[in-house]
Amino acid sequence: MPAPSLLYGTAWKEDRTAALTEQALRAGFRGIDTANQRRHYVEAGVGEGLAAAYRAGVVTRAEVFLQTKFTYLPGQDHRLPYDPSASLSAQVAQSMASSLEHLGTDHVDSYVLHGPASAQGWSPYDVEVWAAMTKERDAGRTRLLGVSNVSLRHLQQLVASGAEPPAFVQNRCFARAGWDRAVRAFCAERHIVYQGFSLLTANPEALRHRVVLAAAARNRATPPQVIFRFARAVGMLPLTGTTDERHMKQDLASERLTLSDDETRAIETLAG
Ligand SMILES: NC(=O)c1ccc[n+]([C@@H]2O[C@H](COP(=O)([O-])OP(=O)(O)OC[C@H]3O[C@@H](n4cnc5c(N)ncnc54)[C@H](OP(=O)(O)O)[C@@H]3O)[C@@H](O)[C@H]2O)c1
């Protein structure tokens, strides 16, 4: 299953996770993002939502792009998906086994390192974890690999280490940083798909900018729909974690909006 053009994010949904995952699939989402990090996600709830959708004949496993993540110990609370005294390589294997059990599948489509060990650069810990994730891929438990919350420096060092580059980069996307311009350019040169999150919540200034409001009015659409359409126009794979059925439909329908090249350029540079 190739990545669809919009991913449904399952963070912060707690006991609504299963119902919202099923609702998102019924609304038409075919890509689901989660993480084996109980602090922010209920991955088992995502599995329940998927199972309900399969049972109801809404989708089959083969029609869904499933993405989950490995999260280092400092990003977790006490509800761990691995033995914290095990080696990092063993933690990756244990976390993956637990994810597959939660999600009721024998493989995911994308496995993402939730964030590097240090903000300063790609460390020896990341080298070990990335090698372990690559082994999971080679064993068929994920089709593709990704990294999240990375700087340009992390990516340059990852590539310089001689390791295989990721298929995906997933970052919080700030309009004031040219919508993560430097990282997006690095990705575009290497055919890495850039996944953008917090497109709405991180960018209130973009949602009320006159170019966005004008494009929304012309399309008889909403400013959030314009932002999602813009994200796709510049090559991103956007995430939305909406909990509202109407917004689910609007976010999916944003694909049908039209934006001129001038509008796209103006939005790309509206804050930085
Ligand atoms: N890798 C990481 O570290 C990381 C970090 C954060 C998030 N993520 C992923 O990204 C996903 C999305 O997170 P996010 O940070 O982008 O924010 P989010 O949790 O999806 O929040 C989006 C906000 O925008 C609103 N919204 C969505 N569509 C809308 C529309 N059409 N009209 C008006 N409001 C709309 C939502 O409100 P309603 O619910 O009312 O629609 C919500 O308040 C997460 O679930 C997670 O999977 C990953």
PDBQT file of the ligand as one rigid body, heavy atoms in Angstrom, charges set to zero:
ROOT
HETATM    1  N1  LIG A 301       6.188  12.646  15.636  1.00  0.00    +0.000 N 
HETATM    2  C1  LIG A 301       5.763  13.382  16.632  1.00  0.00    +0.000 C 
HETATM    3  O1  LIG A 301       6.481  13.665  17.594  1.00  0.00    +0.000 OA
HETATM    4  C2  LIG A 301       4.350  13.905  16.623  1.00  0.00    +0.000 A 
HETATM    5  C3  LIG A 301       4.008  14.981  17.452  1.00  0.00    +0.000 A 
HETATM    6  C4  LIG A 301       2.704  15.480  17.371  1.00  0.00    +0.000 A 
HETATM    7  C5  LIG A 301       1.782  14.898  16.506  1.00  0.00    +0.000 A 
HETATM    8  N2  LIG A 301       2.146  13.841  15.732  1.00  0.00    +0.000 N 
HETATM    9  C6  LIG A 301       1.158  13.165  14.853  1.00  0.00    +0.000 C 
HETATM   10  O2  LIG A 301       0.445  14.121  14.123  1.00  0.00    +0.000 OA
HETATM   11  C7  LIG A 301      -0.950  13.977  14.358  1.00  0.00    +0.000 C 
HETATM   12  C8  LIG A 301      -1.631  15.313  14.228  1.00  0.00    +0.000 C 
HETATM   13  O3  LIG A 301      -1.224  16.157  15.283  1.00  0.00    +0.000 OA
HETATM   14  P1  LIG A 301      -1.201  17.727  15.132  1.00  0.00    +0.000 P 
HETATM   15  O4  LIG A 301      -0.148  18.230  16.073  1.00  0.00    +0.000 OA
HETATM   16  O5  LIG A 301      -1.098  18.070  13.685  1.00  0.00    +0.000 OA
HETATM   17  O6  LIG A 301      -2.517  18.272  15.689  1.00  0.00    +0.000 OA
HETATM   18  P2  LIG A 301      -3.960  17.657  15.944  1.00  0.00    +0.000 P 
HETATM   19  O7  LIG A 301      -3.932  16.964  17.242  1.00  0.00    +0.000 OA
HETATM   20  O8  LIG A 301      -4.373  16.939  14.744  1.00  0.00    +0.000 OA
HETATM   21  O9  LIG A 301      -4.803  18.953  16.110  1.00  0.00    +0.000 OA
HETATM   22  C9  LIG A 301      -5.352  19.539  14.972  1.00  0.00    +0.000 C 
HETATM   23  C10 LIG A 301      -6.275  20.630  15.435  1.00  0.00    +0.000 C 
HETATM   24  O10 LIG A 301      -6.831  21.205  14.292  1.00  0.00    +0.000 OA
HETATM   25  C11 LIG A 301      -8.246  21.076  14.322  1.00  0.00    +0.000 C 
HETATM   26  N3  LIG A 301      -8.692  20.765  12.958  1.00  0.00    +0.000 N 
HETATM   27  C12 LIG A 301      -8.383  19.718  12.150  1.00  0.00    +0.000 A 
HETATM   28  N4  LIG A 301      -8.984  19.814  10.958  1.00  0.00    +0.000 NA
HETATM   29  C13 LIG A 301      -9.722  20.942  11.023  1.00  0.00    +0.000 A 
HETATM   30  C14 LIG A 301     -10.585  21.593  10.116  1.00  0.00    +0.000 A 
HETATM   31  N5  LIG A 301     -10.816  21.091   8.903  1.00  0.00    +0.000 N 
HETATM   32  N6  LIG A 301     -11.192  22.749  10.523  1.00  0.00    +0.000 NA
HETATM   33  C15 LIG A 301     -10.955  23.258  11.750  1.00  0.00    +0.000 A 
HETATM   34  N7  LIG A 301     -10.150  22.691  12.654  1.00  0.00    +0.000 NA
HETATM   35  C16 LIG A 301      -9.538  21.546  12.286  1.00  0.00    +0.000 A 
HETATM   36  C17 LIG A 301      -8.558  20.010  15.311  1.00  0.00    +0.000 C 
HETATM   37  O11 LIG A 301      -9.760  20.262  15.977  1.00  0.00    +0.000 OA
HETATM   38  P3  LIG A 301     -11.019  19.222  15.875  1.00  0.00    +0.000 P 
HETATM   39  O12 LIG A 301     -10.594  17.986  16.598  1.00  0.00    +0.000 OA
HETATM   40  O13 LIG A 301     -12.117  19.964  16.542  1.00  0.00    +0.000 OA
HETATM   41  O14 LIG A 301     -11.228  19.003  14.418  1.00  0.00    +0.000 OA
HETATM   42  C18 LIG A 301      -7.393  20.122  16.306  1.00  0.00    +0.000 C 
HETATM   43  O15 LIG A 301      -7.645  21.083  17.288  1.00  0.00    +0.000 OA
HETATM   44  C19 LIG A 301      -1.016  13.358  15.773  1.00  0.00    +0.000 C 
HETATM   45  O16 LIG A 301      -2.230  12.715  16.033  1.00  0.00    +0.000 OA
HETATM   46  C20 LIG A 301       0.132  12.397  15.681  1.00  0.00    +0.000 C 
HETATM   47  O17 LIG A 301      -0.258  11.228  14.990  1.00  0.00    +0.000 OA
HETATM   48  C21 LIG A 301       3.422  13.339  15.756  1.00  0.00    +0.000 A 
ENDROOT
TORSDOF 0
